[in-house]
Amino acid sequence: MKILITGANGQLGKCIKDTSINYPEHDFFFVGREELDITSEDSISNLFSNYCFDYCINTAAYTQVEQAEVNKKQAFLVNAKGVKNLAKQCKKSNTVLIQISTDYVFDGKKRTPYTEEDQPNPINVYGTSKLKGEMFVKEFCEKYYIIRTSWLYSNYGHNFYNSIIKSVEEGRGLKITTEQTGTPTNAIDLSEAILKIISFNSNNFGVFHISNTGKSTWYDFAKAIFDQIEQANMSKLEKVNYFSTFAERPVFSVLNTEKFTEVFGFLLPSWEKSLKKIIS
Ligand SMILES: NC(=O)c1ccc[n+]([C@@H]2O[C@H](COP(=O)([O-])OP(=O)(O)OC[C@H]3O[C@@H](n4cnc5c(N)ncnc54)[C@H](OP(=O)(O)O)[C@@H]3O)[C@@H](O)[C@H]2O)c1
């Protein structure tokens, strides 16, 4: 299988690269923004005219949730128009598109995990632009997987896990909110799930929710990190009910991952177990 990975210098792109060594039967083409800007139709068609890809995993995205509120145009350019470009090209080239989406397409009013049948209703610009991207995939592409995931973290880039680790190392105090509930997802586990889907090479296309299992608040997540780091001083971690952010965020965005397990027979570990693995 020839597999194209866009946004290869982001945290998920890098984790897929690390995971790809377990799949020597496939040919992987990792392209960062410098090699392929997904907002350029010409660049996409040039690349696809030189290679025949079986799968395209689109990890490229505008992911700055706060900034998106003021930089709406850029968020939509990448998360909607860029995805539309890829969807059209994938249809033309008979390539299966794996589009990565987010729990932030939901408004957070539910109190039980969101299924693929639940109606999205984003409450911030980032979520709205990602939902528009999903719509374009459905409209312009026939063979696709839309994978919604949540609270991604890894050793790469700017993410909550890395920020907490850095604060511990610097001995800084932290105020972390209990206001939102979701599921931290180890990007390596998600990478493994995506590459397993490709290895199935089935026709079970559609929307899938994939995250680690269980649920947590941001405070629970931070505490679990503190618990596992010997030098962490718990008195530096303060629980707060509310933390002001520019972008509104869903207060509950746990994803129900049963469909993925039923179709592909694969279940990601609990978020606690996965966190222990990355720390050790
Ligand atoms: N992070 C999370 O908590 C989270 C949660 C749920 C879903 N997701 C989704 O998971 C996917 C991967 O996220 P991530 O955490 O790996 O994000 P990330 O670390 O921000 O990586 C995104 C990558 O896309 C690149 N990019 C931006 N605009 C581009 C363009 N026009 N053409 C090509 N590449 C472009 C970025 O390059 P630059 O660095 O040069 O901008 C960056 O390398 C995204 O679809 C995101 O929406 C993330």
The ligand as an SDF file (V2000), in Angstrom:
LIG
                    3D

 48 52  0  0  0  0  0  0  0  0999 V2000
   -4.1960   18.3650   19.2080 N   0  0  0  0  0  0  0  0  0  0  0  0
   -5.3650   17.9360   19.6760 C   0  0  0  0  0  0  0  0  0  0  0  0
   -5.6540   17.9780   20.8870 O   0  0  0  0  0  0  0  0  0  0  0  0
   -6.3950   17.3780   18.7250 C   0  0  0  0  0  0  0  0  0  0  0  0
   -7.5970   16.8950   19.2580 C   0  0  0  0  0  0  0  0  0  0  0  0
   -8.5410   16.3670   18.3680 C   0  0  0  0  0  0  0  0  0  0  0  0
   -8.2810   16.3360   17.0140 C   0  0  0  0  0  0  0  0  0  0  0  0
   -7.1090   16.8310   16.5360 N   0  0  0  0  0  0  0  0  0  0  0  0
   -6.8610   16.7730   15.0860 C   0  0  0  0  0  0  0  0  0  0  0  0
   -5.7850   15.8820   14.8800 O   0  0  0  0  0  0  0  0  0  0  0  0
   -5.0560   16.2710   13.7170 C   0  0  0  0  0  0  0  0  0  0  0  0
   -3.5730   16.3430   14.0450 C   0  0  0  0  0  0  0  0  0  0  0  0
   -3.3830   17.3470   15.0410 O   0  0  0  0  0  0  0  0  0  0  0  0
   -1.9570   17.6380   15.6890 P   0  0  0  0  0  0  0  0  0  0  0  0
   -2.1640   17.7010   17.1440 O   0  0  0  0  0  0  0  0  0  0  0  0
   -0.9260   16.7080   15.1140 O   0  0  0  0  0  0  0  0  0  0  0  0
   -1.7300   19.1060   15.1560 O   0  0  0  0  0  0  0  0  0  0  0  0
   -0.3570   19.8980   14.9210 P   0  0  0  0  0  0  0  0  0  0  0  0
    0.7070   19.3650   15.7940 O   0  0  0  0  0  0  0  0  0  0  0  0
   -0.7170   21.3310   14.9970 O   0  0  0  0  0  0  0  0  0  0  0  0
    0.0040   19.5120   13.4210 O   0  0  0  0  0  0  0  0  0  0  0  0
   -0.6810   20.0380   12.3250 C   0  0  0  0  0  0  0  0  0  0  0  0
    0.3070   20.1820   11.1950 C   0  0  0  0  0  0  0  0  0  0  0  0
   -0.3870   20.6820   10.0460 O   0  0  0  0  0  0  0  0  0  0  0  0
    0.4850   21.6000    9.4260 C   0  0  0  0  0  0  0  0  0  0  0  0
   -0.2380   22.5190    8.5350 N   0  0  0  0  0  0  0  0  0  0  0  0
   -0.8950   23.6530    8.8720 C   0  0  0  0  0  0  0  0  0  0  0  0
   -1.3850   24.2380    7.7490 N   0  0  0  0  0  0  0  0  0  0  0  0
   -1.0110   23.4570    6.7050 C   0  0  0  0  0  0  0  0  0  0  0  0
   -1.2040   23.5350    5.3070 C   0  0  0  0  0  0  0  0  0  0  0  0
   -1.8790   24.5430    4.7520 N   0  0  0  0  0  0  0  0  0  0  0  0
   -0.7160   22.5450    4.5260 N   0  0  0  0  0  0  0  0  0  0  0  0
   -0.0270   21.5380    5.0720 C   0  0  0  0  0  0  0  0  0  0  0  0
    0.2260   21.4080    6.3920 N   0  0  0  0  0  0  0  0  0  0  0  0
   -0.2930   22.3630    7.1960 C   0  0  0  0  0  0  0  0  0  0  0  0
    1.1540   22.3220   10.5490 C   0  0  0  0  0  0  0  0  0  0  0  0
    2.3160   22.9520   10.0810 O   0  0  0  0  0  0  0  0  0  0  0  0
    2.8380   24.3030   10.7960 P   0  0  0  0  0  0  0  0  0  0  0  0
    3.3540   23.8490   12.1250 O   0  0  0  0  0  0  0  0  0  0  0  0
    3.8820   24.7860    9.8590 O   0  0  0  0  0  0  0  0  0  0  0  0
    1.6530   25.2030   10.9220 O   0  0  0  0  0  0  0  0  0  0  0  0
    1.4420   21.1750   11.5160 C   0  0  0  0  0  0  0  0  0  0  0  0
    2.6960   20.5760   11.2330 O   0  0  0  0  0  0  0  0  0  0  0  0
   -5.6810   17.5880   13.2580 C   0  0  0  0  0  0  0  0  0  0  0  0
   -6.5980   17.3280   12.2430 O   0  0  0  0  0  0  0  0  0  0  0  0
   -6.4240   18.0880   14.4780 C   0  0  0  0  0  0  0  0  0  0  0  0
   -7.5230   18.8970   14.1130 O   0  0  0  0  0  0  0  0  0  0  0  0
   -6.1530   17.3410   17.3700 C   0  0  0  0  0  0  0  0  0  0  0  0
  1  2  1  0
  2  3  2  0
  2  4  1  0
  4  5  1  0
  4 48  2  0
  5  6  2  0
  6  7  1  0
  7  8  2  0
  8  9  1  0
  8 48  1  0
  9 10  1  0
  9 46  1  0
 10 11  1  0
 11 12  1  0
 11 44  1  0
 12 13  1  0
 13 14  1  0
 14 15  2  0
 14 16  1  0
 14 17  1  0
 17 18  1  0
 18 19  2  0
 18 20  1  0
 18 21  1  0
 21 22  1  0
 22 23  1  0
 23 24  1  0
 23 42  1  0
 24 25  1  0
 25 26  1  0
 25 36  1  0
 26 27  1  0
 26 35  1  0
 27 28  2  0
 28 29  1  0
 29 30  1  0
 29 35  2  0
 30 31  1  0
 30 32  2  0
 32 33  1  0
 33 34  2  0
 34 35  1  0
 36 37  1  0
 36 42  1  0
 37 38  1  0
 38 39  2  0
 38 40  1  0
 38 41  1  0
 42 43  1  0
 44 45  1  0
 44 46  1  0
 46 47  1  0
M  CHG  2   8   1  16  -1
M  END
$$$$
